[in-house]
Amino acid sequence: MKPWQYMNKDYTEANDAYQGFVYEIVNTTNNRVYIGQKNFWRTIKLPPLKGKTRRRYKRTQSDWQQYFGSSTELQKDVESLGPDHFHRRILYMCANKNQMNYFEAKEQFARDVLINSNYYNGIINCRVSARGL
């Protein structure tokens, strides 16, 4: 499986300064594209310590290195063709979830992903505020 590309270089290590990224996955056999976002980190709930009532939380890396989008159509193509027929590129590194939502929606609207059959995207789902941009 090819690693993610960022600024024309392989990107294999998550940086603590970023929450996640907005990406583009291109099927190299038919040039269909998927635009999405992915968190570098996930939070795991741990049980409270003995004698305590407050839950604990642990931040760990997500599955971002093996990730191929949430589109079922794209995932079927990855399964049938194999991951080597796809190019995964990071478009934006984002410090918080708000930036991820904004840049993902911006790219999706700019490219008309819902009306262009060259895209796997079937929905644009976003909630954005000015805080954090």
N, CA and C of each residue as an Amber inpcrd file, in Angstrom:
protein
   399
   0.8460000  -1.1780000   0.0000000   0.0000000   0.0000000   0.0000000
   0.8930000   1.2440000   0.0000000   0.5880000   2.1620000  -0.9040000
   1.3560000   3.3940000  -1.0040000   1.0070000   4.3140000   0.1660000
   1.9830000   5.0370000   0.7170000   1.6840000   5.9620000   1.8160000
   0.9780000   7.2220000   1.2980000   0.4220000   7.9810000   2.2190000
  -0.1830000   9.2620000   1.8720000   0.9000000  10.1950000   1.3270000
   0.5110000  11.0840000   0.4280000   1.4150000  12.0930000  -0.1230000
   0.9990000  13.4660000   0.3910000   1.9780000  14.2540000   0.8180000
   1.7240000  15.6400000   1.2260000   2.8620000  16.4920000   0.6970000
   2.5390000  17.4750000  -0.1090000   3.5270000  18.3410000  -0.7600000
   4.5440000  17.5030000  -1.5490000   4.0420000  16.5140000  -2.2810000
   4.8250000  15.6230000  -3.1410000   5.8600000  14.7790000  -2.3950000
   5.6250000  14.5340000  -1.1030000   6.5000000  13.6710000  -0.3080000
   5.6370000  12.6720000   0.4520000   6.2160000  11.5160000   0.7650000
   5.5090000  10.5240000   1.5780000   5.2640000  11.0880000   2.9620000
   4.0540000  10.8590000   3.4850000   3.7090000  11.3250000   4.8300000
   3.3080000  10.1080000   5.6480000   4.1260000   9.7670000   6.6470000
   3.8940000   8.5360000   7.3960000   3.7500000   8.7340000   8.8960000
   4.0790000   9.9210000   9.4240000   4.0120000  10.1630000  10.8620000
   3.0380000  11.2900000  11.1730000   2.1210000  11.0480000  12.1150000
   1.1740000  12.0850000  12.5400000   1.9050000  13.1280000  13.3730000
   1.5420000  14.3880000  13.1660000   2.1370000  15.5010000  13.8880000
   1.1570000  15.9510000  14.9680000   1.6380000  16.1220000  16.2030000
   0.7720000  16.5370000  17.3150000   0.1290000  17.9030000  17.0970000
   0.7030000  18.7280000  16.2410000   0.1710000  20.0680000  16.0050000
  -1.1260000  20.0400000  15.1930000  -1.4410000  18.9170000  14.5700000
  -2.6180000  18.8270000  13.7040000  -3.6260000  17.8220000  14.2370000
  -4.8960000  18.1720000  14.0880000  -5.9920000  17.2740000  14.4480000
  -6.2270000  16.2490000  13.3390000  -6.0970000  16.7080000  12.0950000
  -6.3520000  15.8240000  10.9670000  -6.0570000  16.5090000   9.6550000
  -6.6620000  15.9930000   8.5760000  -6.3740000  16.5150000   7.2550000
  -7.5600000  16.3270000   6.3190000  -7.5530000  17.1120000   5.2420000
  -8.5070000  16.9660000   4.1470000  -7.7240000  16.3200000   3.0080000
  -8.3290000  15.3300000   2.3590000  -7.5830000  14.5240000   1.4000000
  -8.3460000  14.3200000   0.1020000  -7.5990000  13.7900000  -0.8590000
  -8.1330000  13.4190000  -2.1680000  -7.6120000  12.0190000  -2.4610000
  -8.5100000  11.1200000  -2.8410000  -8.1150000   9.7800000  -3.2700000
  -8.4990000   9.6370000  -4.7380000  -7.5370000   9.2940000  -5.5690000
  -7.7720000   9.1790000  -7.0120000  -7.6040000   7.7260000  -7.4370000
  -8.6270000   7.1960000  -8.1150000  -8.5590000   5.8690000  -8.7210000
  -7.7610000   6.0280000 -10.0150000  -6.5780000   5.4440000 -10.0820000
  -5.7090000   5.6510000 -11.2420000  -6.1600000   4.8940000 -12.4890000
  -7.1280000   3.9780000 -12.3540000  -7.6070000   3.2400000 -13.5270000
  -8.6670000   4.0180000 -14.3020000  -9.4940000   4.8030000 -13.5870000
 -10.5550000   5.5500000 -14.2730000 -10.6040000   7.0310000 -13.8840000
  -9.6540000   7.4850000 -13.0760000  -9.5230000   8.8810000 -12.6370000
 -10.7080000   9.4110000 -11.8250000 -11.4820000   8.5250000 -11.2090000
 -12.5270000   8.9810000 -10.2910000 -11.8770000   9.4250000  -8.9870000
 -12.4790000  10.4190000  -8.3380000 -11.8660000  11.0730000  -7.1870000
 -12.8180000  11.0730000  -6.0070000 -12.2640000  11.0230000  -4.7960000
 -13.0390000  11.1680000  -3.5580000 -12.3720000  12.2410000  -2.7000000
 -13.1640000  13.1690000  -2.1950000 -12.6800000  14.2290000  -1.2970000
 -13.2510000  13.9600000   0.0830000 -12.4090000  13.9560000   1.1110000
 -12.8790000  13.6990000   2.4650000 -11.9330000  14.2690000   3.5000000
 -12.2060000  13.9230000   4.7570000 -11.3560000  14.3560000   5.8640000
 -11.1130000  13.1870000   6.8000000  -9.9960000  13.2390000   7.5160000
  -9.6580000  12.1660000   8.4420000  -8.9110000  12.7360000   9.6440000
  -9.2920000  12.2670000  10.8240000  -8.6040000  12.6340000  12.0620000
  -7.3520000  11.7870000  12.2260000  -6.2850000  12.4170000  12.7140000
  -5.0900000  11.6690000  13.0790000  -5.3010000  10.9320000  14.3990000
  -6.1580000  11.4790000  15.2510000  -6.2910000  11.0000000  16.6220000
  -7.7100000  10.5560000  16.9320000  -7.8280000   9.6360000  17.8890000
  -9.1340000   9.2480000  18.4140000  -9.0110000   9.1710000  19.9270000
 -10.1470000   9.3280000  20.5930000 -10.1590000   9.3190000  22.0430000
 -10.7770000   8.0240000  22.5360000 -10.0930000   7.3740000  23.4590000
 -10.5830000   6.1240000  24.0480000 -10.9990000   6.4100000  25.4860000
 -12.2170000   5.9850000  25.8440000 -12.6790000   6.1270000  27.2210000
 -12.1410000   4.9750000  28.0560000 -11.5710000   5.3130000  29.1870000
 -11.0640000   4.3090000  30.1150000 -11.9170000   4.3160000  31.3740000
 -12.0400000   3.1960000  32.0540000 -12.8280000   3.1820000  33.2950000
 -12.1340000   4.0330000  34.3620000 -12.9220000   4.5120000  35.3430000
 -12.3010000   5.3040000  36.4100000 -11.3230000   4.4750000  37.2320000
 -10.3710000   5.1530000  37.8310000  -9.4370000   4.4730000  38.7190000
 -10.1810000   3.9830000  39.9590000  -9.6200000   3.0260000  40.6320000
 -10.2570000   2.4430000  41.8180000 -10.5240000   3.5370000  42.8590000
 -11.7780000   3.6060000  43.2900000 -12.1740000   4.5930000  44.2860000
 -12.5530000   5.9440000  43.7010000 -12.4550000   6.1060000  42.4100000
 -12.7800000   7.3750000  41.7480000 -14.0240000   7.1970000  40.8890000
 -14.6700000   8.3030000  40.5200000 -15.8770000   8.2290000  39.6950000
 -15.6780000   8.8500000  38.3090000 -14.6520000   9.6530000  38.1310000
 -14.4530000  10.3470000  36.8610000 -13.8110000   9.4050000  35.8340000
 -14.4240000   9.3780000  34.6460000 -13.8460000   8.5780000  33.5580000
 -12.5380000   9.2040000  33.0960000 -11.6710000   8.3660000  32.5620000
 -10.4070000   8.8350000  32.0280000 -10.4400000   8.7110000  30.5070000
  -9.6430000   9.5220000  29.8580000  -9.5870000   9.5000000  28.4000000
  -8.1410000   9.3960000  27.9550000  -7.9440000   8.6780000  26.8550000
  -6.6080000   8.5010000  26.3040000  -6.6600000   8.8270000  24.8110000
  -5.7100000   9.5910000  24.3420000  -5.6350000   9.9740000  22.9360000
  -4.6560000   9.0400000  22.2290000  -5.1340000   8.3760000  21.1780000
  -4.2800000   7.4660000  20.4090000  -4.4290000   7.7660000  18.9220000
  -3.5100000   7.2370000  18.1440000  -3.5920000   7.4360000  16.6960000
  -4.7520000   6.6510000  16.1130000  -5.4020000   7.2290000  15.1230000
  -6.4830000   6.5480000  14.4150000  -5.8790000   5.6280000  13.3550000
  -6.7280000   5.0870000  12.5180000  -6.2870000   4.1860000  11.4430000
  -5.9630000   4.9480000  10.1550000  -5.5360000   6.1900000  10.2580000
  -5.3880000   7.0630000   9.1010000  -4.4150000   6.5230000   8.0510000
  -3.4200000   5.7540000   8.4430000  -2.4310000   5.2800000   7.4720000
  -3.0020000   4.2310000   6.5120000  -4.0110000   3.4770000   6.9570000
  -4.6290000   2.4560000   6.1010000  -5.9710000   2.9170000   5.5440000
  -6.3760000   4.1390000   5.7970000  -7.7230000   4.6330000   5.4890000
  -7.9210000   4.9030000   3.9990000  -9.0950000   4.5010000   3.4930000
  -9.4530000   4.7340000   2.0980000 -10.8390000   5.3320000   1.9450000
 -11.2400000   6.2360000   2.8230000 -12.4960000   6.9550000   2.6680000
 -13.6940000   6.2070000   3.1940000 -14.8120000   6.9290000   3.3060000
 -16.0360000   6.3430000   3.8430000 -17.0520000   5.9830000   2.7600000
 -16.7500000   6.2680000   1.5210000 -17.6550000   5.9390000   0.4180000
 -17.6540000   4.4340000   0.1760000 -18.8400000   3.8170000   0.2200000
 -18.9240000   2.3660000  -0.0010000 -18.5330000   2.0050000  -1.4310000
 -18.8620000   2.8630000  -2.3740000 -18.4950000   2.6200000  -3.7710000
 -16.9680000   2.6390000  -3.9370000 -16.3170000   3.5890000  -3.2930000
 -14.8560000   3.6660000  -3.3280000 -14.2370000   2.4460000  -2.6520000
 -14.7640000   2.0590000  -1.5140000 -14.2320000   0.9010000  -0.7940000
 -14.3650000  -0.3870000  -1.5990000 -15.4720000  -0.5170000  -2.3510000
 -15.6410000  -1.6930000  -3.2210000 -14.5840000  -1.7000000  -4.3180000
 -14.3030000  -0.5240000  -4.8840000 -13.2720000  -0.4350000  -5.9190000
 -11.8890000  -0.7560000  -5.3550000 -11.6000000  -0.2900000  -4.1430000
 -10.3140000  -0.5900000  -3.5070000 -10.1820000  -2.0940000  -3.2890000
 -11.2830000  -2.7200000  -2.8690000 -11.2700000  -4.1660000  -2.6340000
 -11.0640000  -4.9550000  -3.9240000 -11.7500000  -4.5310000  -4.9930000
 -11.6620000  -5.2860000  -6.2380000 -10.3720000  -5.0100000  -7.0160000
  -9.9010000  -3.7660000  -7.0360000  -8.7070000  -3.4150000  -7.8060000
  -7.4160000  -3.5350000  -6.9990000  -7.5230000  -3.3830000  -5.6900000
  -6.3420000  -3.3860000  -4.8260000  -5.8940000  -1.9660000  -4.5240000
  -5.3020000  -1.7430000  -3.3660000  -4.9330000  -0.3860000  -2.9490000
  -3.8390000   0.2600000  -3.7910000  -3.0840000  -0.5180000  -4.5510000
  -2.0110000   0.0640000  -5.3590000  -2.5250000   0.8440000  -6.5650000
  -3.8050000   0.7250000  -6.8800000  -4.4030000   1.4640000  -7.9960000
  -5.0240000   2.7830000  -7.5520000  -4.6660000   3.2400000  -6.3600000
  -5.2250000   4.4800000  -5.8240000  -4.0990000   5.3750000  -5.3190000
  -4.2460000   6.6720000  -5.5900000  -3.2760000   7.6630000  -5.1270000
  -3.9370000   8.4940000  -4.0390000  -3.3450000   8.4960000  -2.8420000
  -3.9120000   9.2360000  -1.7070000  -3.0510000  10.4610000  -1.4340000
  -3.6850000  11.6460000  -1.5050000  -2.9580000  12.9050000  -1.3560000
  -3.6240000  13.7800000  -0.3040000  -2.8300000  14.3220000   0.6110000
  -3.3230000  15.2510000   1.6200000  -3.3380000  16.6470000   1.0130000
  -4.5050000  17.2950000   1.0460000  -4.6450000  18.6330000   0.4870000
  -4.3830000  19.7060000   1.5320000  -4.9410000  19.5330000   2.7320000
  -4.8070000  20.5180000   3.8100000  -4.5150000  19.8050000   5.1250000
  -3.5730000  20.3220000   5.8870000  -3.3510000  19.8800000   7.2580000
  -4.1350000  20.8450000   8.1400000  -4.8970000  20.3150000   9.0930000
  -5.8130000  21.1450000   9.8730000  -5.5450000  21.0080000  11.3670000
  -5.5450000  22.1440000  12.0540000  -5.2540000  22.1700000  13.4840000
  -6.4490000  21.7630000  14.3270000  -7.6640000  21.8880000  13.7750000
  -8.8630000  21.5360000  14.5420000  -9.9700000  21.0450000  13.6150000
 -11.0340000  20.5360000  14.2160000 -12.1580000  19.9620000  13.4690000
 -12.8660000  21.0120000  12.6050000 -12.9370000  22.2540000  13.0940000
 -13.5740000  23.3200000  12.3230000 -12.8580000  23.5600000  11.0010000
 -11.5390000  23.5880000  11.0360000 -10.7720000  23.7580000   9.8020000
 -10.9920000  22.5760000   8.8630000 -11.0460000  21.3840000   9.4120000
 -11.2810000  20.2000000   8.5870000 -12.6300000  20.2950000   7.8820000
 -13.6780000  20.6500000   8.6280000 -15.0160000  20.7820000   8.0440000
 -15.0470000  21.8530000   6.9590000 -14.4170000  22.9950000   7.2290000
 -14.4270000  24.1090000   6.2880000 -13.7160000  23.7430000   4.9800000
 -12.4840000  23.2460000   5.0890000 -11.7140000  22.9660000   3.8740000
 -12.2830000  21.7880000   3.0840000 -12.8640000  20.8130000   3.7660000
 -13.5010000  19.7120000   3.0480000 -14.6910000  20.2220000   2.2460000
 -15.5650000  21.0030000   2.8840000 -16.7430000  21.5480000   2.1860000
 -16.3250000  22.4930000   1.0650000 -15.3140000  23.3000000   1.3150000
 -14.8220000  24.2360000   0.2900000 -14.3780000  23.4830000  -0.9590000
 -13.5830000  22.4320000  -0.7810000 -13.1220000  21.6320000  -1.9180000
 -14.2850000  20.9320000  -2.6220000 -15.2170000  20.3850000  -1.8440000
 -16.3380000  19.6570000  -2.4400000 -17.2350000  20.5830000  -3.2490000
 -17.5320000  21.7670000  -2.7350000 -18.3630000  22.7070000  -3.4860000
 -17.6230000  23.2660000  -4.6970000 -16.3460000  23.5670000  -4.5490000
 -15.5640000  24.1200000  -5.6580000 -15.4620000  23.1350000  -6.8200000
 -15.4400000  21.8440000  -6.5110000 -15.3080000  20.8210000  -7.5530000
 -16.6490000  20.2580000  -8.0240000 -17.7560000  20.7210000  -7.4500000
 -19.1010000  20.2240000  -7.8070000 -19.1820000  18.7000000  -7.7140000
 -18.7530000  18.1550000  -6.5900000 -18.6480000  16.7000000  -6.4530000
 -19.9850000  15.9750000  -6.5400000 -21.0870000  16.6470000  -6.2010000
 -22.3830000  15.9690000  -6.2220000 -22.9680000  15.8450000  -7.6200000
 -22.6200000  16.7570000  -8.5240000 -23.2080000  16.7190000  -9.8690000
 -22.2220000  16.2440000 -10.9280000 -20.9900000  16.0140000 -10.5340000
 -19.9750000  15.5290000 -11.4590000 -19.7950000  14.0240000 -11.2360000
 -20.0380000  13.2340000 -12.2590000 -19.9670000  11.7750000 -12.1190000
 -18.5360000  11.2630000 -11.9520000 -17.5570000  12.1480000 -12.0670000
 -16.1620000  11.7730000 -11.8960000 -15.7680000  11.6710000 -10.4150000
 -16.7190000  11.9060000  -9.5010000 -16.4420000  11.8730000  -8.0670000
 -17.2510000  10.7790000  -7.3820000 -16.6430000  10.1600000  -6.3920000
 -17.3100000   9.1380000  -5.5830000 -18.2630000   9.7620000  -4.5630000
 -18.0640000  11.0230000  -4.2040000 -18.8490000  11.6670000  -3.1480000
 -20.3310000  11.6550000  -3.4790000 -21.1510000  11.2560000  -2.4960000
 -22.5960000  11.2370000  -2.6810000 -23.3100000  12.1940000  -1.7550000
 -22.5680000  12.8190000  -0.8230000 -23.1680000  13.7320000   0.1410000
 -22.1150000  14.7430000   0.5810000 -22.5850000  15.9660000   0.8430000
 -21.7270000  16.9770000   1.4560000 -22.3330000  17.2610000   2.8170000
 -21.6010000  16.9180000   3.8320000 -22.0900000  17.0250000   5.2000000
 -21.1620000  17.9510000   5.9560000 -21.6430000  19.1250000   6.3720000
 -20.7150000  20.0220000   7.0670000 -21.4380000  20.8660000   8.1140000
 -20.6650000  21.1980000   9.1120000 -21.1040000  22.1130000  10.1620000
 -19.8740000  22.9320000  10.5140000 -19.9180000  24.2390000  10.1840000
 -18.7430000  25.0800000  10.3060000 -19.0890000  26.3540000  11.0560000
 -18.1940000  26.7920000  11.9410000 -18.3230000  28.1030000  12.5680000
 -17.0310000  28.8610000  12.3400000 -17.0420000  30.1470000  12.5990000
 -15.8520000  30.9800000  12.3780000 -14.7780000  30.7200000  13.4160000
 -15.1450000  30.1550000  14.5400000 -14.1650000  29.8930000  15.6000000
 -13.1400000  28.8450000  15.1450000 -11.8940000  29.1650000  15.2680000
 -10.8380000  28.2280000  14.9170000 -10.3440000  28.3150000  13.4910000
 -10.9240000  29.2080000  12.6820000 -10.4700000  29.2950000  11.2820000
  -9.3420000  30.2480000  11.1310000
